[in-house]
Amino acid sequence: MSAEGLLLQLRAALGAAHVLTGSDAAGYLTDQHGRLTGRALAVVRPADTGQVAQVVRLCRQYRTPIVAQGGNTGLMGGATPDTSGQAVVLLLGRLNRIRSIDTENDTLTVEAGAILANVQQAAREAGRLFALSLGSQGSCTIGGNLATNAGGTQVLRYGNARELTLGLEVVTAEGEIWDGLRGLRKDNTGYALRDLYVGSEGTLGIITAATLKLHPLPAAQQTALLAFASIEDALAFLNLARSGFGAGLTAFELLSEAILGLVAQHVPEQALPLALGHPWYALIELSDSQDEQHARALFEKVLAQAMEEGTVKDAALAQSSAQHLALWRLRDEALGEAQKRDGGNIKHDVSLPISRIPAFLAATAAALQAGFPGVRPVAFGHLGDGNLHYNVSHALAGTASDLFAVEDDIHAIVHDSVHAHAGSISAEHGIGQTKRDLLPRYKSSIELDLMRRLKAAFDPLGLLNPAKILTIDQRQTP
């Protein structure tokens, strides 16, 4: 069976306009960072779940690999094909409908290609909150969010994508459709297939729709940027905020002075509400179910206690919705832009037990300076759930190209330190192909064997997103 035969059948099934080849397909073959570029037999755009199943069945018949892709905002190359040119890239962007909203059950059922910001807006229009919130929410899609078990800024209160998902619709490796779109919070009738598919990066099945949890819209929010003399003080305030705010604490975003310094240097259009000079800062958000007055009184009570104890050194409270938005632009947009203008850096998405973060930061900085004097650790992240984005910028006396020449050695130092402090080398970005070959170093042989057995059971021909998560020699081919 020839590749041309598959292309003919794909065009017959989807329409020629939705089977892209050559230069028409080029825009879908490079990852978000622009560092990985693959090749593909074709890029296809099915219109609905039935057409996704048709594509899978045809590719199975022709023994052709399939790489599912949503908004292509992933950071680990999970949606980028390899360089063989044999794969079909399956775009889910046309599956973008909000199928239903049930405000009595607090659920929303949506197709995988829907953009996250549009799902948030649909929930708001129904008087509800869909709590997943990411910097890329204007372009990332629900299918990709679930495939990578995305986290974001509100995990502290609402959990990762997996915790926000009640049911799924999935096309299996055989091209069958599993309708698991149940809006149930309790369903103890066997294996939790939903939990296996969420976070599997398209290697076990292709998510085409999901039933998601909704929450009440907060009546008021209080947002502030706080300054700390040490990471230990930031942790102390986190504990105080948990006690004082309870479930109302929705965000606790740690920012190092180093990252804010890059913003001040490279993004002058972004005002900093506090002066530099403290080693750590945090963006805090309290969501309140009563009203603005209650939220402010509660926030000021906890903050006053912290400042009296000396835990918080300075604070800037948002006094308006414009200031609230400006603080979040600092976190969601300015940090990334500042790092880009600084020349780029070596990125790490890691998680640690919160209690181990101070020791990890000290040990990792020391190891980096011992191996590569002058490199600049640039740390920020979701302190409330232990997820740090521990990036490393080039020495001021060097260049980004000098840094990337030793990228593997930098990764080894950071990841070994994460492992030594009982952490994970991937918190919310997934494994994809970028971290694929690292797993044997940090996961036990038993874990990897169980993962291989799952892959073999769900995808015996190894056609779904091959060589992602598991290394090439771990693929199962009967």
N, C-alpha and C positions, 0 to 999 in steps of 0.2 A: 504494500500500500504506500502510495507516494504522498509527499507533503502537498503537492498540487491537488491531489484528490481530496485531502482534508480541507484545503482552502475552498475548493468548489462546494463542498458540503456545508461549510460554515457560511459561505455567502448565500446559499440557498435557504439556510435556516434563519439567518439574521438580517439578510439584505446586504447587498454589496457595500453600501455606504457605511455599514457598521463592522466591516472587516478591514482593518487598516494594515497596510504593508509599506515597506520602503520609507521614504521621508515622512509620510503621513503618520507613521508609528513612532518616529524618533523622539517625540516629546514625552513619551511614557517609559523610556528605557534608562533614564538616569535618576539616581536617588536624590533625596532632598539636599544633601551636602554637595552634590556635584562631583563626588569622588568615585562613585561606582557607576559604570555604564555597561549595560548588557546588550544582547541582541535577541530578536524574537522572530519566529516564523510569521506571526501576525499579532495584532492587538485587536481584540473583539469587544463589542459593546452590546451585550444582551439587554433586552428591554424589561424583562421580568424574570421571576424565579424559574418558570418553565423553560425559558430560553437558556438560563444558566445551566439547567440540568441537561438540555440538549447539547450544549457545548462540551460539558464534562463527558457525556456519553460518546460523542464523536472523538474527543481526544483520547479517551480510553480505548476506543476501537483502533485508533491509529498509534497507540502507545506514545502519545505526545504529552510532555509535561505542561502543567497549568500553573501560572502565577497570578493569583488574584490581587487586584490593586484598587484602592479607594481613592483618597485624596493625594496619595503619594507624599505624605508629610512624615512618614516614618524615618527614624534616624539610624536604623541598623541594617538597611539594605534588604529588609524582608520582602519588599514588593518589587524588587529589581531582578530581572531574569539574569541568568549567567551569560557567558559570551559564546555559547555553542550555537545560538540562533535556532534552536529546536523548539523552544517553548512557545506556547500561546499565552499572552498576557490578557487576563480577563478583567475588564473594567466594570465596576459596579455602579458608576455614576448615574446611569439611567434608572436604576432602582432607587428612587428618591422620595417616594410617597410617605406621608403620614397616614397610616391605614386607619387608625382609630385612637381616640382618647377616652378613657373611662375615669371621670373625676371621682366617682363613688369608690372605685377600687384603687384610685391613684396609680393608674398605669397608662402608658402610651405605647402603641405598637407602630413601628417605623421600619422602613426598608433600609438595607445596609448602605446604600449610596447617599442617604440624606446627610447633608452637612450639619455638623454638630450645632453651630450657631442657629440654624433654622429649627432644629429640634428644641433647643432652649426657648426660642421665640414662640413656637407652637405651644409649649407648656405654659409659658407666661400668659399667652392669650387665653388659655383655659383657667387662669388663676392658680397655676401650679409652678413648681420649680423642678427642672431636671438638673441635677446637681453636678454633673460632670463638667469641668471647666478647665480649658487648656489654652495656652497661648496661640495655638494654631486652629482654634475653634471656627474661624471663618473659612477654613478650607479643608480641614480633616473631616472624615466621614465616620458614621456610626460603626460600619463594618470594620474599618481599620481600628477604631477605638476598642472594639471588643476583641478583635484578633490579637491585639497586643496587650489587652487588659490595662488600658491607659489609666493613669492616675490623675495628676493635676493638682490644683491648689486647694481643693475642698475634700481631699481624701480623709483628712483628720476627722471630719464630721460625718461624711456620707460614704466613705469607702471607695475602692477602686471600681473600675467598670464592671467587674464580676459581681460586686455587691449591689450594683444598680440594675442588674439584669435578672429578670424572672423567667423568661422563656426565649427560645430561639427557633428560627426556621433555618435549616441547613441542607445544602446539597451535598450528598455523600460522594465518596470517590467513585462509586458505581453509577452516579448520575441519578440516584433516587432522592426524593425530597422528604426530609423528616420535619413534620409539623409539630414542633414543641413550643408553640406560642401560647403558653399557659400563664395567666396572670395570678399565679398562686405563690404565696409566701411560705407555704408548707406543702411539700409533695415528696413523701418518703416512700416512693414506690420502686426503688431500685437504684442503680448507679446514676450519679448526677452527670448526665451527658453534657448538660449545659456548661458545667464547670470545666469539662475537658476541652470543649470547643473554644471557650473564651480563653484567650492567651496562647492558643496553639498556632497563631500566625499563618493560618491557611494551610497547615500541613496535615490536618486530619479531616477537614471538610471546609466548605465555603459557606460562611454565614450570609444569608440573604435577607433576613429580617429579624427583629427582636422586640420583645415586650419588656419595657423598661419601667423602673420604679419612678414615681413622682412624689414630691414632698410639698408641704404648704409653702407658699411664698413667705419669706420673712416680712414682718410688719415694719422693721427698721433694721439698719445696719450701722455699726460704728467701726470706722477704719482708722488706723494710726500707724505711724512709723516710730519705732522706739530704738534707743541706743543703749548698748551694754558695754561694760568694761571688760568682759570676758565671756567665753562661750559657756562657762559654768553659770554665770548670771543669767544668760539667755535661757538655759535649761531650768533654772530656779523660777524664772518668771513663767515659763511654760507650765510648770507644775501649779503655780499660783493661779494662772489663768484657767487651767482645767478645773480647779476647785471653785473659783469664783464665778466662772461663766457657765460651767457644766457643758451641756450639749450645744450651747450657743456659740462656743468657740469653733468657728468654721475654717479659719486659716491662720497659720503661723509660719510665715515665710522668712527663713533666715537669709541674711545678706551680709557678706563680709565687707569690710572697709575697702578691700582690694577691688571688688566688683563695682562698688559705688564710685571709687576713684576713677575707674575706667569710664564710667558714665560721665563724670564731671569733666574728664579730659576729652572724650571723643564725641559725646552727645550733649553739647552745651544747650541745645534747645529743650532738654529735659531738666527742669528745675529740681534740685534736691531740697526737700523741706527741712532737713537737718544738716548742720555743718559736719564735715568729715573730722576725724580725730578720735573716733571710738573704733575698736577692732571689730565689733559686731553690731548689726542692726537687725530688726525684724519688722516685717509688715504683718500686722495683726488685724483680724476681722471678727467682730462679734455680730451674730445675727439674732435678732430679738423677736419674740412672738407678740409683744405688747405694742410699744410705740417708741418713737424717737426719744422722747424724754426719759423713758425707762432705760433704754439702751445706753444713753449717755451717762445717766446717773450710775448705772452698774459699772460701766467702763471706768469712769472717773474714780469710783470707790476702789476698785482693784488697782488701778494705776497709782493712786495716792499711797496705798499701802506699800507698793513696790518701790516708789521713790523715797518714801520715808525709811525703808530698810536699806536703801542704797543699791538695790538690784537694777533699777532703771536709771540711767544717767540723764536722758533727755527724751522728749516726746513731742511729736507733731500730730495732732488729731485733725482729721478731715472735718471741716466745718460746713461743707456743702457737697452736693452730688458731683460738682466739677472737681473738687479736691479729691473726693473718693476715686473718681475715674483716673485722675492724674497719678495717684499712688499706684493704681493697678497697671497703668501704662508703664510706669517705672519698672515694675516687676515683669510684666509680660512682653514688653517690646524693647525698652531701652537697654536692658541687660544684654540681650542677644546682639543688638546693633552695636553696642560698645565693644563687645568682644570681636565682632567681625571687623570693625574699623581699626582695632588694635593689631590686626594681622592674623586673627584666627588662633585657635588653641587646641589642645588635645583634650577631648571631652570624656567624662566618665559619669555614668548614671548608676549610683550605688545606694544600697540601703544598709543600715546598721541598727542594732539595738540602741535606742536613744541614749541610754546610760553610757554606751561605749564611744559616743561621738567625740568627746573631748580628747580621749586617749588616741583615737584614730587620727584626729587632726594633727596632734602634736607629733605622733610617730611618723606619719606620712610626710609632713613638711620636712622633718629632719632627714628622712631617707632621700627625699628628692634633692635637698641641698647637698647632701653628701655625694650623690651620684652626678648631679648636674647643677653646679653652683649658679645661682642667679635666676633660675626659673621661678616663675611666680604662680603659686597656687591661687586659684580664683574660685572660691567656694560659695555656693548659695543653695537653696533648696527648701524642701518641705520638712522643716524640723519636727513638726508635730507627729509625723509618721516615720521619721528616721531616714527619709530619702534626701540624699545630697547630690547635687551636680558639682562634682569635684573636678574642675577643669584646670589645666596647666598652661600658662602662657609663657612665651619665650623670654629669656633674660633680656634686660634692657640693652645690654651690650651685644646681643645677638639678633637673629632674625627668626621669623616663623619657619623658614626652610631649615634652619639649623635645628629647630625643635622637632620638626616632623621627621628629620633624619634619624632620630632616636625614639620615635613614637612607640615602638614595641617595648623598649626598655622602660619608658615612662609608664605604659600600661601595666607592665609586670610589677613595678614598685607599688602603684596604687592598688591594683587588684590583690596582690599578695597581702598588703596591709588590711584591705577590706576583709579578706578571708581570715587573717589572723585575729581580727576583732569580731568574728562570728557574723559577718555580714554577707551580702549578696552583690555580685558584680553587675546585676541588672535589676533595677527597682521598678521602672515603668516604661522603659523603651523597648524591652524585648531583647531577643538574641539575634534573629535574622541571620545574615551571613557574616556580619562584622565581628560578632562575639562567638560565632559558632565553634571555632577551633579552640576557644578557651575553656569550654565546658569540661572536657576531660581533666583539666588541671584543678578544677574547683568542685566538681561533683563526683560522688563515689561511683564505682563501677556498677553497684547495685542500682542506683538511681538511673544511670544511663541505660542499663539493660532494661529496666522497666519502661523507660521512654521508647526504646527501640521496639519493644514488644507492642506497645500501644500503636506506634506508627505502622507496624506490620499488620496489626489487626484492622485498623481503620483505613489504611491505604496500601494494600498488599503489592500493588504495582509500583509504588513509590513515585506517582505522577503529580501529587499535590505539593506544590512549592518545594521541589526537591533541593536538598543540600542547604536547607534553612533549619536552624536550631541544631539538628544533628549533622555531623560531618558526612562527607560523601561516602566514606567507607562504612558508615552506619546505616545506609539505606538498605531496605529489605527488598530484594527482587526475587520472586519465586522462579 
